[in-house]
């Protein structure tokens, strides 16, 4: 039986350097379309390189297979949610739910305050339901559509949606990541949330100020007549009614009552199909082939929209681009990206290469500031390498827990740092489950919205500043009480 050797730092760096070089080449040659296939090939090659390093160190092939299967299985819920969100988007456009939200959004939201309003709306709803994904897949797609109709930047809008959604997700006791971080570190949930206010609230304030300034200085390309034309097209193509907001309210109510996300989104998609038959039957039948019965036309249209999305043909390029979306099939490339990324992360962990990198980082940690910096860096690195925000919370949480204790720091500081870095940087990485989901759902490339996800960029910086200044770091002897 071959003895398994501990990996050297050089072993650990080979896959990392390979990933950086090849992903850089992928973006250089393929640009924004790199996530449509090129990045997946890079991740597969890097997985093979990591396996070769593992074999050199004595690992068996069966170990890699089990690790890959286990790693991918961790994301099966996310994969199913992606497929269901694709179906939901399709039926919500077909039924007029999304067009209705766009219609009223254009009437109610001023372009000057649109970005900051989008951020705050998503923040409030995400706190209520505890899910950034549900917010992006419902309110988010309507806000993106409204921004496009108003002639505002889709990239900034996506950044505002993600900023608000992740603030709410991070601060909600209903959020899975908000429960996971204190569970890993052994802290109290509500003490954890209370302690996060010190870094999270200032981050949102700074982000909102930036969004407000951007909105007040936005160059709105659509004139009043163009906006009215857009409203007229929406009214001519769809039945616009407040009744169409019922499926949205139903989804939010189920999420608030902690109905599982898969069931919530599945029901939301089916409600979209039912409301399409009730409210948009005239429009559907007008486009149906001759010789087919009304019942068959309605059923097959909803059915096809669930798996292949909605195709808009209004003649208006902006509206057609905004509304030609959805369907489970539209998520398959994203799922491919997630699977290859998780396979790479799983092999990296099972070979001990990830742990080797972290141990090298710990050897360089001197003071409290550098410990917080190392934790933030490890969480971001784990998001990049394992492609999963849960792994980016669990792995550093386990590895740094004893180090925080050894340095006299309460575990509540660690749980806050995990969320300040692992949770909110996950949507900024194209192949991470969160980044892939946001890009596919909002229709804006990850690297395109990344510079405008201000909350997600500012929060780790504030956490880092607190680490080096010692501001609001709780010593271990004070326990877990942070109310003072």
C-alpha positions as CSV (number, residue, x, y, z in Angstrom):
1,X,0.0,0.0,0.0
2,X,1.4,3.3,-1.1
3,X,2.1,5.8,1.7
4,X,0.4,9.2,1.3
5,X,2.9,12.0,1.6
6,X,2.2,15.5,2.9
7,X,2.2,18.0,0.1
8,X,4.9,20.6,-0.2
9,X,4.1,24.3,-0.7
10,X,5.3,23.9,-4.3
11,X,2.8,21.1,-4.8
12,X,0.1,23.3,-3.5
13,X,1.1,26.2,-5.7
14,X,1.2,24.3,-9.0
15,X,-2.6,24.0,-9.5
16,X,-3.1,27.6,-8.2
17,X,-0.6,29.2,-10.6
18,X,-2.0,27.0,-13.4
19,X,-5.5,28.3,-12.6
20,X,-4.5,31.9,-12.6
21,X,-2.5,31.7,-15.9
22,X,-5.2,29.7,-17.8
23,X,-8.2,31.8,-16.5
24,X,-6.3,34.9,-17.4
25,X,-5.8,33.5,-20.9
26,X,-9.4,32.5,-21.1
27,X,-10.6,36.0,-20.4
28,X,-8.0,37.5,-22.8
29,X,-9.1,35.3,-25.7
30,X,-12.8,35.0,-25.1
31,X,-13.7,38.1,-23.0
32,X,-17.2,38.1,-21.4
33,X,-18.1,34.8,-23.2
34,X,-15.3,32.9,-21.4
35,X,-17.8,31.5,-18.9
36,X,-19.8,29.9,-21.8
37,X,-17.3,27.1,-22.1
38,X,-13.7,28.3,-22.0
39,X,-13.5,28.6,-18.2
40,X,-15.1,25.2,-17.8
41,X,-12.3,23.7,-19.8
42,X,-9.7,25.5,-17.7
43,X,-11.2,24.1,-14.5
44,X,-11.2,20.6,-15.9
45,X,-7.5,20.9,-16.9
46,X,-6.7,22.3,-13.5
47,X,-8.5,19.4,-11.8
48,X,-6.4,17.0,-13.9
49,X,-3.2,18.8,-12.8
50,X,-4.3,18.6,-9.2
51,X,-5.0,14.9,-9.5
52,X,-1.5,14.3,-11.0
53,X,0.0,16.1,-8.0
54,X,-2.1,13.9,-5.7
55,X,-1.1,10.7,-7.4
56,X,2.6,11.8,-7.0
57,X,2.0,12.1,-3.3
58,X,0.4,8.6,-3.1
59,X,-3.4,9.3,-3.3
60,X,-5.5,6.7,-5.1
61,X,-7.9,7.4,-8.0
62,X,-10.8,6.2,-6.0
63,X,-10.2,9.0,-3.5
64,X,-10.5,11.6,-6.2
65,X,-13.7,10.1,-7.6
66,X,-15.4,10.0,-4.1
67,X,-14.3,13.5,-3.4
68,X,-15.5,14.9,-6.7
69,X,-18.9,13.1,-6.3
70,X,-19.2,14.5,-2.7
71,X,-18.2,18.0,-3.8
72,X,-20.7,18.1,-6.6
73,X,-23.4,16.6,-4.5
74,X,-23.1,19.5,-2.1
75,X,-24.3,21.8,-4.8
76,X,-27.2,19.7,-6.0
77,X,-29.7,21.9,-4.2
78,X,-28.2,25.0,-5.8
79,X,-28.3,23.2,-9.3
80,X,-31.9,22.4,-8.8
81,X,-32.7,25.9,-7.7
82,X,-30.9,27.2,-10.8
83,X,-33.0,25.1,-13.1
84,X,-36.2,26.1,-11.3
85,X,-35.3,29.8,-11.4
86,X,-34.8,29.5,-15.2
87,X,-38.3,28.1,-15.5
88,X,-39.7,30.8,-13.2
89,X,-38.2,33.6,-15.2
90,X,-39.7,32.2,-18.4
91,X,-43.2,31.8,-17.0
92,X,-43.1,35.1,-15.1
93,X,-42.4,36.9,-18.4
94,X,-45.0,35.0,-20.4
95,X,-47.6,35.6,-17.7
96,X,-46.9,39.4,-17.6
97,X,-45.6,39.3,-14.0
98,X,-42.2,40.7,-15.0
99,X,-43.6,43.2,-17.6
100,X,-46.1,44.4,-14.9
101,X,-43.3,45.0,-12.4
102,X,-41.3,46.8,-15.1
103,X,-44.4,48.9,-16.0
104,X,-45.1,50.0,-12.5
105,X,-41.4,50.4,-11.7
106,X,-41.0,52.8,-14.6
107,X,-43.9,54.8,-13.3
108,X,-42.9,54.9,-9.7
109,X,-39.1,54.9,-9.6
110,X,-37.3,58.1,-10.5
111,X,-34.1,57.6,-12.6
112,X,-32.2,59.9,-10.2
113,X,-32.8,57.6,-7.3
114,X,-33.2,54.3,-9.1
115,X,-29.9,52.7,-8.1
116,X,-30.1,53.6,-4.4
117,X,-33.8,52.6,-4.4
118,X,-33.0,49.2,-6.0
119,X,-30.3,48.6,-3.4
120,X,-32.6,49.4,-0.5
121,X,-35.6,47.5,-1.8
122,X,-33.5,44.4,-2.3
123,X,-32.0,44.8,1.2
124,X,-35.4,45.1,3.0
125,X,-36.8,42.1,1.1
126,X,-33.7,40.0,1.7
127,X,-33.8,40.6,5.4
128,X,-37.4,39.5,5.4
129,X,-36.9,36.3,3.5
130,X,-33.2,35.5,4.1
131,X,-32.3,34.6,0.5
132,X,-30.3,36.7,-1.9
133,X,-31.0,34.2,-4.7
134,X,-34.8,34.5,-4.3
135,X,-34.5,38.3,-4.3
136,X,-32.4,38.3,-7.5
137,X,-34.6,35.8,-9.2
138,X,-37.8,37.8,-8.6
139,X,-37.4,41.5,-7.8
140,X,-33.9,41.6,-9.4
141,X,-35.1,40.6,-12.9
142,X,-37.8,43.2,-12.8
143,X,-35.4,45.9,-11.7
144,X,-32.9,45.0,-14.5
145,X,-35.8,45.2,-16.9
146,X,-36.8,48.6,-15.6
147,X,-33.3,49.9,-15.8
148,X,-33.0,48.8,-19.4
149,X,-36.3,50.5,-20.3
150,X,-35.2,53.7,-18.5
151,X,-31.9,53.6,-20.4
152,X,-29.9,53.2,-17.1
153,X,-26.8,51.1,-16.7
154,X,-27.6,47.4,-16.3
155,X,-24.1,46.8,-14.7
156,X,-24.7,49.4,-12.0
157,X,-28.2,48.1,-11.4
158,X,-27.0,44.6,-11.0
159,X,-24.4,45.9,-8.6
160,X,-27.1,47.6,-6.6
161,X,-29.3,44.5,-6.6
162,X,-26.5,42.3,-5.4
163,X,-25.4,44.9,-2.8
164,X,-28.8,45.1,-1.3
165,X,-29.6,41.4,-1.6
166,X,-26.3,40.4,0.2
167,X,-26.7,42.9,2.9
168,X,-30.2,41.5,3.7
169,X,-29.1,37.9,3.3
170,X,-26.1,38.6,5.7
171,X,-28.2,40.3,8.4
172,X,-31.3,38.0,8.3
173,X,-31.7,35.2,10.9
174,X,-33.5,33.2,8.2
175,X,-30.3,33.1,6.0
176,X,-28.4,29.8,5.8
177,X,-25.0,31.4,5.7
178,X,-25.9,33.6,8.7
179,X,-26.7,30.4,10.6
180,X,-23.7,28.5,9.3
181,X,-21.0,31.0,10.4
182,X,-21.9,31.0,14.1
183,X,-22.5,27.2,14.0
184,X,-19.0,26.6,12.7
185,X,-17.4,28.9,15.3
186,X,-19.7,28.0,18.2
187,X,-21.3,31.4,18.7
188,X,-24.8,32.6,19.3
189,X,-26.8,33.5,16.2
190,X,-28.3,36.8,17.4
191,X,-25.0,37.9,19.1
192,X,-23.4,37.1,15.7
193,X,-25.9,39.3,13.8
194,X,-25.6,42.1,16.4
195,X,-21.8,42.0,16.1
196,X,-22.0,42.2,12.3
197,X,-23.9,45.5,12.5
198,X,-20.6,47.3,13.2
199,X,-19.1,46.4,9.8
200,X,-22.2,45.8,7.7
201,X,-24.2,49.0,8.4
202,X,-21.3,51.4,7.5
203,X,-20.7,49.4,4.4
204,X,-24.3,49.7,3.2
205,X,-24.3,53.5,4.0
206,X,-21.2,54.0,1.9
207,X,-22.6,51.9,-0.9
208,X,-25.9,53.8,-0.9
209,X,-24.1,57.2,-1.0
210,X,-22.2,56.0,-4.1
211,X,-25.4,54.7,-5.7
212,X,-27.1,58.0,-5.0
213,X,-24.3,60.0,-6.5
214,X,-24.3,57.7,-9.6
215,X,-28.0,58.1,-10.0
216,X,-28.0,61.9,-9.7
217,X,-25.3,62.0,-12.3
218,X,-26.7,59.3,-14.6
219,X,-27.1,60.1,-18.3
220,X,-30.6,58.8,-19.0
221,X,-30.6,57.9,-22.6
222,X,-34.4,57.4,-23.0
223,X,-36.4,60.6,-23.5
224,X,-40.0,61.0,-22.2
225,X,-41.5,60.0,-25.5
226,X,-39.4,56.9,-25.7
227,X,-40.4,55.9,-22.1
228,X,-44.1,56.4,-23.1
229,X,-43.5,54.2,-26.2
230,X,-42.1,51.5,-24.0
231,X,-45.1,51.6,-21.7
232,X,-47.4,51.5,-24.7
233,X,-45.6,48.4,-26.0
234,X,-45.8,46.6,-22.7
235,X,-49.5,47.3,-22.5
236,X,-50.1,46.1,-26.1
237,X,-48.1,42.9,-25.7
238,X,-49.2,42.0,-22.2
239,X,-52.2,42.4,-19.9
240,X,-50.9,44.7,-17.2
241,X,-52.6,44.2,-13.8
242,X,-51.9,44.4,-10.1
243,X,-53.4,41.0,-9.8
244,X,-50.3,39.7,-11.5
245,X,-48.2,40.6,-8.4
246,X,-49.9,37.7,-6.5
247,X,-47.3,35.1,-7.5
248,X,-44.6,37.5,-6.3
249,X,-46.3,38.0,-3.0
250,X,-46.9,34.2,-2.7
251,X,-43.2,33.5,-3.2
252,X,-42.1,36.1,-0.7
253,X,-44.6,34.8,1.8
254,X,-43.4,31.2,1.4
255,X,-39.8,32.3,1.8
256,X,-40.6,34.3,5.0
257,X,-42.3,31.2,6.4
258,X,-39.1,29.2,5.7
259,X,-40.7,27.0,3.0
260,X,-37.7,25.2,1.3
261,X,-36.3,27.2,-1.6
262,X,-36.8,24.4,-4.2
263,X,-40.5,24.1,-3.3
264,X,-41.0,27.9,-3.2
265,X,-39.4,28.6,-6.6
266,X,-41.1,25.5,-8.2
267,X,-44.5,26.7,-7.0
268,X,-43.7,30.2,-8.1
269,X,-42.9,29.0,-11.6
270,X,-46.1,27.0,-11.8
271,X,-48.1,30.0,-10.6
272,X,-46.5,31.9,-13.5
273,X,-47.8,29.3,-15.9
274,X,-51.3,29.4,-14.4
275,X,-51.4,33.2,-14.5
276,X,-50.2,33.2,-18.1
277,X,-53.2,31.1,-19.1
278,X,-55.6,33.3,-17.1
279,X,-54.3,36.7,-18.1
280,X,-52.4,36.3,-21.3
281,X,-54.4,33.7,-23.2
282,X,-55.5,36.1,-25.9
283,X,-51.8,37.1,-26.6
284,X,-50.7,33.5,-26.5
285,X,-53.5,32.3,-28.9
286,X,-52.7,35.1,-31.3
287,X,-49.2,33.7,-31.8
288,X,-50.3,30.0,-31.9
289,X,-49.9,28.0,-35.1
290,X,-53.1,27.4,-37.1
291,X,-55.0,24.2,-36.7
292,X,-54.2,23.7,-33.0
293,X,-56.8,23.8,-30.3
294,X,-56.8,26.6,-27.7
295,X,-56.2,24.3,-24.8
296,X,-53.2,22.7,-26.6
297,X,-51.8,26.0,-27.6
298,X,-51.9,27.3,-24.0
299,X,-50.5,24.2,-22.5
300,X,-47.7,23.7,-25.0
301,X,-46.7,27.4,-24.8
302,X,-46.4,27.3,-21.0
303,X,-44.6,23.9,-21.2
304,X,-42.1,25.2,-23.7
305,X,-41.5,28.4,-21.8
306,X,-40.6,26.4,-18.7
307,X,-37.9,24.5,-20.4
308,X,-36.8,26.9,-23.2
309,X,-37.8,30.4,-22.0
310,X,-39.7,33.3,-23.5
311,X,-38.9,34.9,-26.8
312,X,-40.1,38.5,-27.2
313,X,-40.9,39.8,-30.7
314,X,-42.3,43.3,-30.2
315,X,-40.0,44.8,-32.8
316,X,-38.4,47.0,-30.1
317,X,-34.8,45.9,-29.8
318,X,-34.5,47.0,-26.1
319,X,-37.6,45.3,-24.9
320,X,-37.0,42.2,-27.0
321,X,-33.5,41.9,-25.5
322,X,-34.8,42.4,-21.9
323,X,-37.7,39.9,-22.2
324,X,-36.2,37.1,-24.3
325,X,-35.0,35.2,-21.3
326,X,-35.5,32.3,-19.0
327,X,-36.1,28.6,-19.4
328,X,-34.3,25.7,-17.6
329,X,-32.1,25.2,-20.7
330,X,-30.7,28.7,-20.2
331,X,-29.1,27.5,-17.0
332,X,-27.2,24.5,-18.4
333,X,-24.0,26.3,-19.2
334,X,-24.0,27.8,-15.7
335,X,-24.5,24.4,-14.1
336,X,-21.6,23.1,-16.2
337,X,-19.4,25.8,-14.8
338,X,-20.4,25.0,-11.2
339,X,-19.8,21.3,-11.6
340,X,-16.3,21.8,-13.0
341,X,-15.4,24.4,-10.4
342,X,-16.7,22.1,-7.5
343,X,-14.7,19.2,-8.9
344,X,-11.5,21.3,-8.9
345,X,-12.2,22.5,-5.3
346,X,-13.0,19.0,-4.1
347,X,-9.8,17.5,-5.4
348,X,-7.8,20.4,-4.1
349,X,-9.2,19.8,-0.6
350,X,-8.9,16.0,-0.6
351,X,-5.2,16.1,-1.6
352,X,-4.4,18.4,1.3
353,X,-3.2,21.2,-1.0
354,X,-5.7,23.8,0.3
355,X,-4.8,23.0,3.9
356,X,-1.1,23.3,3.0
357,X,-1.6,26.8,1.7
358,X,-3.6,27.9,4.8
359,X,-0.9,26.5,7.1
360,X,1.7,28.5,5.3
361,X,-0.4,31.7,5.7
362,X,-0.8,31.0,9.4
363,X,3.0,30.8,9.8
364,X,3.2,34.4,8.6
365,X,0.5,35.7,11.0
366,X,2.0,37.9,13.7
367,X,-0.6,40.2,15.2
368,X,-4.4,40.5,15.4
369,X,-4.6,42.6,12.2
370,X,-2.7,40.1,10.2
371,X,-4.9,37.3,11.6
372,X,-8.0,39.1,10.4
373,X,-6.3,39.8,7.1
374,X,-5.3,36.1,6.8
375,X,-8.9,35.0,7.5
376,X,-10.4,37.4,4.9
377,X,-7.8,36.4,2.3
378,X,-8.4,32.7,3.0
379,X,-12.2,33.1,2.7
380,X,-11.8,34.9,-0.6
381,X,-9.3,32.4,-1.8
382,X,-11.6,29.5,-0.8
383,X,-14.4,31.2,-2.7
384,X,-12.2,31.2,-5.8
385,X,-10.7,27.7,-5.4
386,X,-13.7,25.8,-4.1
387,X,-16.4,27.7,-6.0
388,X,-18.8,27.5,-3.0
389,X,-19.6,30.0,-0.3
390,X,-20.4,27.3,2.2
391,X,-16.9,25.8,1.8
392,X,-15.4,29.3,2.1
393,X,-17.1,29.6,5.5
394,X,-16.5,26.1,6.8
395,X,-12.9,25.5,5.9
396,X,-11.4,28.8,7.2
397,X,-13.8,28.6,10.2
398,X,-12.4,25.3,11.2
399,X,-8.8,26.2,10.5
400,X,-8.7,29.6,12.3
401,X,-10.9,28.8,15.3
402,X,-8.1,27.6,17.6
403,X,-5.8,30.5,16.4
404,X,-8.4,33.1,17.4
405,X,-8.8,31.3,20.8
406,X,-5.0,31.2,21.3
407,X,-4.8,34.9,20.7
408,X,-7.5,35.7,23.2
409,X,-10.1,36.7,20.7
410,X,-13.7,35.7,21.1
411,X,-15.1,33.3,18.4
412,X,-17.7,36.0,17.5
413,X,-14.9,38.0,15.8
414,X,-14.2,35.0,13.6
415,X,-17.9,34.4,12.7
416,X,-18.2,38.1,11.7
417,X,-15.0,38.0,9.7
418,X,-16.2,34.8,7.9
419,X,-19.4,36.6,6.8
420,X,-17.6,39.9,6.0
421,X,-15.5,38.0,3.4
422,X,-16.8,34.5,2.5
423,X,-20.5,35.3,2.2
424,X,-20.3,38.6,0.3
425,X,-17.5,38.0,-2.1
426,X,-19.0,34.8,-3.5
427,X,-21.1,36.6,-6.1
428,X,-18.0,38.4,-7.4
429,X,-16.4,35.2,-8.8
430,X,-17.8,34.0,-12.1
431,X,-17.4,30.2,-11.5
432,X,-18.6,30.4,-7.9
433,X,-22.1,29.0,-7.5
434,X,-23.3,32.5,-6.4
435,X,-21.5,34.4,-9.1
436,X,-22.7,32.0,-11.8
437,X,-26.3,32.3,-10.5
438,X,-26.3,36.1,-10.4
439,X,-24.8,36.4,-13.8
440,X,-27.3,34.0,-15.3
441,X,-30.3,35.3,-13.5
442,X,-29.7,39.1,-14.0
443,X,-28.2,38.7,-17.5
444,X,-25.1,40.7,-16.6
445,X,-21.6,39.2,-16.7
446,X,-19.9,38.8,-13.3
447,X,-16.9,40.9,-14.2
448,X,-19.2,43.6,-15.6
449,X,-21.2,44.1,-12.4
450,X,-18.3,43.4,-10.0
451,X,-16.9,47.1,-9.9
452,X,-20.4,48.3,-8.9
453,X,-21.2,45.8,-6.2
454,X,-20.0,48.4,-3.7
455,X,-21.3,46.8,-0.5
456,X,-19.6,43.6,-1.3
457,X,-16.3,45.4,-2.1
458,X,-16.4,47.8,0.9
459,X,-17.4,45.3,3.6
460,X,-14.1,43.3,3.7
461,X,-12.1,46.6,3.7
462,X,-14.0,47.8,6.8
463,X,-13.5,44.5,8.5
464,X,-9.8,44.7,7.7
465,X,-9.6,48.2,9.1
466,X,-11.3,47.0,12.3
467,X,-8.8,44.2,12.5
468,X,-5.7,46.5,12.4
469,X,-7.2,49.1,14.7
470,X,-8.7,46.7,17.2
471,X,-12.0,48.5,16.9
472,X,-15.0,46.4,18.1
473,X,-12.9,43.2,18.5
474,X,-14.2,41.3,21.6
475,X,-11.7,39.7,23.9
476,X,-12.5,36.1,24.8
477,X,-13.0,36.8,28.5
478,X,-16.0,39.0,27.7
479,X,-17.9,36.0,26.4
480,X,-20.3,36.3,23.6
481,X,-22.2,39.4,24.8
482,X,-21.9,42.3,22.4
483,X,-24.8,44.4,23.4
484,X,-22.7,47.0,25.4
